[in-house]
C-alpha cells in the first residue's frame, strides 16, 4: 500500500514538474513537437570563420552543432560546390584572377568555372563593394583575406563530417540546400539529380538517416518527392524554406523568361497542409514567426508555427546572428532571443552563425531540468 502510494506520488510530482516547465515557457509555448531541439550551424560556424570553409565546418562540429549546413551550386564540370550564392565574386578573389570571365551583368558565376579553376581561388569573409572598395558585410568577424581558405565540394565536406563522427563517436547530421534548381535547368544542368546521387553514395537515403534536404523552390521539392525519390529509391526528410515574395529569391522560367515565384500562399491558412504533402519541415524567416515590431512585453506571434506543428511539420527558422543590429529589439541579448524562440515559441531548431551559443543554451536548459528531477526524486527517497 505504501509502495503504491509512493509510485502514485512520484508520478504526480513528475507530471507536475512537466506542467511547471510548460508554464515557465509562457502562454505562447507550443507543445505539439516533443522531439529534441536542434542546432543547425548556418554555413558552418560562420560567425567565427569564413562561411562554408572547411575550417568553419570543423569548428561547428567541435562546438556541438547537431547539423551542419551545405549550400550547393554546380561548376561547369558538374561538381557540387559548397557556396551560398550562384556567384563567386562576393566571397573570393575571382575578379582579380579571372577578370575577363564575368557575364554581361558583371557577375562571376560558379557554373562558368571548372572545379580546378575554383580551387585556385582564395575564399574569404563575405564582402560588399562600397566606393569601389571591398568592405566586410560583418565588420567584426574574420578580417578579409585573413588566411588561405579555399572552396570544396559536397563530397569533401561529407567525408570530413563522417570522419569526425567516426573519430569522436558522434552522429552530426548534414543539412544540404539545393540552390536555384530552375536556373540550373535553364542552363542545361539538373542539380537535384546530382545532389541525390552524391547523398545516396554516402549513405543518406532513408527517412531515419541524419539529414534534412532543403530548398526554397517548392516545385523542385515536389518533383523530388513525387519523381526523383522513386527513381533513386530514396526517401529523406525535405524542408521547405520560405521567403518573402518581394525578395525575388526564387524564379521559374516561362518562355525563356525568369518569373518571380509567389510565396504568399505558404503563410495563409491551409498553406502548411499543402507543404505537409511533400515535406517534413519548414524553414521560415524568423520574422514570419514573431513580427519584427514586437516588444519584450508584447510578442506579436503569428499562427505559422502552430499551423505547422498541427500537421506534423518541424519548424527551423533562420538566421540567428549576434552581430551588431541583428538581435531583435524585443530580446535583451542574443541568448535571450534564442530562448524566446526555443522555449517561449517552441521551435524545433534554429539556423545560426553562432552554434556554440545555441548549444550552450540547450545544454543549460537540459541541466536545469535534470537537476529539478533529481531534487524531486531525492525528496521522494526521504519519504
N, C-alpha and C positions, 0 to 999 in steps of 0.2 A: 504494500500500500504506500509506504513512504518512498520507495524507489520509483513507483509510478508517478507519485506526486512530483518528485524531483524532475523526472523526464518532462512532465507537462509544464512545469515551471520553467525549465530550460528552454523549451520550445517557445513559450510565451515571451520570455525575455529576449530571445534572439529575433523573434518576429517584431517585437517592439523596437529592437535595435535597428532592424531594417527600415521600419517605419520612420524612426527618428532620422536615419540617414537620408531618406527621401524628403522629409520635411525640411531638412537642412539645406536641401538643394533649392528650395523656394517653390512657389506655386508653378513656375514655368518649367520645372524639370519634367522630362519625358521618360517614361519607364517602358516604352514599347520594346526598345533594344536593350538586351541584357548581356550581350557579348562583350568581351574585353575591349576596352577603349584603346585605340592605337595611335601611334605617332608615325607620320609619313614625312620622311626627310625630303623636302621640296628641292629638287635639283641637287640632292646631297645636303651636306651641312653648308649650304651656300651663303649663310650669314658670316662664315668664318674663312672660307676658301672659295676660289672662283667656281661658279656654278658648273656642274657637270664635268668637273675634273675628277680623275680617279682618286686624287687625294681627298677631295670633298666627300666622295662616296665612302672611302675608308674611314674618314673621321665620323661620318654619320653612323656607320656600323659601330665604331668604338663608343659612341655616345649612347647607344642603346635603342636606336630607332627600330621600329617594328617592320617598316617597309622603306625602301629607297626608290625614288622616282627616276625614270628614264624618259626624257622627251626624244622622239625619234624622227629623223629625216633621212632621205636617201641620197647617196652620192651618184655620180654619173655611171659608175660601175656597179650599181645596185647594192652597195653596202649600207647598213643601217648605222648612221652616225648619231651619237647621243649629243643633241644640241637643241635648245629651245626654239630658236627661230629658223625659218627656212633660209635665212641669210647668215653669212659668216662675218659680216663687216662690223658688228657691234660687240663682238667678243674675241676678235683676233686681229692679226696684222695682215690680213689678206689683201687689203688695198695697197699696201706697200710691196708685197711680194708678187702680186699678180695684178698690176694696175690696169691692164687692158682687158680684164675678164668680167667687168661689170656689164649688166644688161642695160637696156635703154633707160630704166628708171634709176640707174646709178647704184643699184644694189648688187652684191655678190652672192649668188645663190648656191646653196650646198649642192644641188643637183647638177651644177655645171662643172663640178670638180671631182676628180677621182679620189679614192681613199688615199692613195700615195701622195697626191698633192695636198690634201687636207692635213696629212700627217706632218707636212713641212711647216705648218702654221703654228704660231705661238698663241695659245689660249690665254685669255686674261679676264680680269673682272669686267663686268658689263659696263659699257660707257655710252655716252651720247656725244654728239658734236655740238659745241656751243662756241660761237665766234671763231669757227674754223679750228677749234681745239678739242681734243678728246678729254672729256670730263667724266669721272666715275658717276654712275647713276646713284650708287650708295657710297657717299663720301667717306664713311668711317669703316669701310670694310677693307679687304686686301688692296693695297696700292696697285695701280695699273702697272703691268709688265713686271710684277714683283719677282716672279721666278719663271722657269721654263715649263709651264703647264702645256699639255697637248690634248688633242681630241682623241676619242677612242670609239670603238664600235659597241653595239649592244652585246655581241658575243663576248668581247673582252670584259665588259662590266659584269655580265652574269658569271663568267668564270672566276672573277675576283670575289664576288659575293659568295658564291658556292664554296670557294676555297676557304674564305674566312669562316663560313658556317662550319665547315668540317674541322678546322683547327680550333675554333672557340666553342664547339659543341652548341651552336645556336641554330636558329631557323629564321633568319631575317628574310623577309619576302621582297619581291620586286613589284614595281608599280609602273609599267611602261605606258606611254601615251602615244597613240598613232596620230601624228600631226598632219594636217592638211591633206587628207586622202583624196579629196576631189581634185585638188591642184595636181597631185602626182599622177592621177589617172589622165588628166588633161595633157600631162607631159609624157604620157605613154608608159607609166610605171604603176604597178599595183602594190603599194606599200603594205597593205594589210596582209596580203598573201605572204610576203617575205617575212613580216613580223611573226605570223603564226608558225611559219616553217622553223624559224630560229627558236621560238619558245618551245615548240614540241621537241626539237632536237635536244634541248637542255632539260627536258623532263617536266615542262609546265603544260599539262593537257587536261587535267581533271578539276572538278569543282573544289576538291579539297586541297589542291596544290596552293602554295603560299604566294599567290599572285592576284593582282587586280589589273585588268586591261582597260584603259580609259581612252576616251576621245570626246571632243566637243561636237563631233559630227554624228547626229542621230541616224541619218540614213546609212552611214557606214556601219554603225553598231548593229542596226537591224540586219544589214547584209551579212555581217559576221555571224550573228545569232542564227539567222534563217538559212544561210547557204554555206559559208566557209567552215563553220564548226562541223557540219555534216561531212563535207569533203575531206577535212583533215582529221576527222574522228577526235574532235576536241570539245571541251566544254569547261571553260574557265570563267570566273566572275567578271562581268562587264560593269563599268561605271560610266554613266552619262554625265559629262561635265556640262555645266550650264553657264552661259554667258549672257550679257545684255545684248539685245539685238543691235543697239546703236554702236557697239564696239566694232561691228563689222568683222568679227573674228572668223566666221565660217562662211564660205561661199560654195555655190554649186554652179555648174556651167550649163547654160541653156543656149543652144545655137552658137556655141563658142564664146559666149559672153558670161562673165562671172556675175552671179546674182547673190546678194546677201541673204543669209538664212535668217528666218524669223523664229526667235526663241520664246516668244511671249506665251505660247500655249503651255509650256512647261510649268509656268508659275501660276496658272489658272486652276480652278477646281477641275479635277479629273486628269490633270497632267501627269501626276505620279502613277495613276493606274496604267496609263499608256506606256510610260517608261518601264514599269514593272513587267511588261510583256516581253521585254528583250534584255533588261539589265538587272543587276543585283544591288546597285547602289547609285547615288548621285554625288556629284562634286560641285556644289553651288558656290558662287562668290559669297563670302561671309555676310555681306550686307543684304543678301537675299533672305537671311535668317533673322538677323537683328538689324533694323534700319539704322543708317548712319546718324540720324538725328536723335537717337535715343540718349537718355541721361541715366546716370547711375541709379537714380531713384525712380526711373520710369523707362524700363526697357521696352522698346517698340518691337515686339516679337511677331514675326509673320507666321502664317499657318503652314509654311512649307515643310518644316521638319516633321510635324505631326502627321501631315498628309503622307510623307514618305514612309515614316515608320508604320503607319496604318496598313500599308500594302507590302511591308516586309523589306523595304529598301534601306541599305546602310546610308549614312549621311557623313560625308567627308568634305567640309568646306575648305576653301583656300582664300588667301595665302596669309599666314600669320607671321608678321615681321616685327622686330623690336627696334627697327631703325627710327630715327627722328621723324615724327609726323605720321608714323604707321600704326601707332597704338590708338585704338578707338577712344573717343573723348569720354565715353561712358565707363571706361575702365581706368583704375588708378595706376596700373602698371601693365606691362606685358603679361606677367604671370596672372594678374587679375583677369585680363582679357581671356586668357586660356581657360581659367577657372570658370568664367561665365559660360563659355561655350561647352566645355566638357560636362559641367555639373549643374549649372542653372538651366541651360538649354537642353543638354543631353545628347550632343552629337556623339557619333561613334568613333571619330578620329579627325585629325586636322592635318593639313599640309602646312609645314612650317620650315622656314630657312634656319631656324634655331632649334633643332630637335632635342638638344640637351635640356632646354628649359621645359619643354613639354614632358620629357621623360622624368625629370625631377619632380614635377607637379604630380604626375600619376603615381610615382613611387611613394611620394609623401602621403597621398590620399590612401594608398594601399596600406601603408604602415600605420596610419591613424586608425583605419578600420580594423586591422589585425589587433592593435593594442586595445581597442574598445571591446572586442570579442574576448580577448584574453582576460581582461578585467572582469567581465561578466562571468566567464567560466570559473575564474579563481574565486569569485564571490559564492558561486554555487557549490564549489567544493567545500566551502566552510559551513554550509547549512547543516 
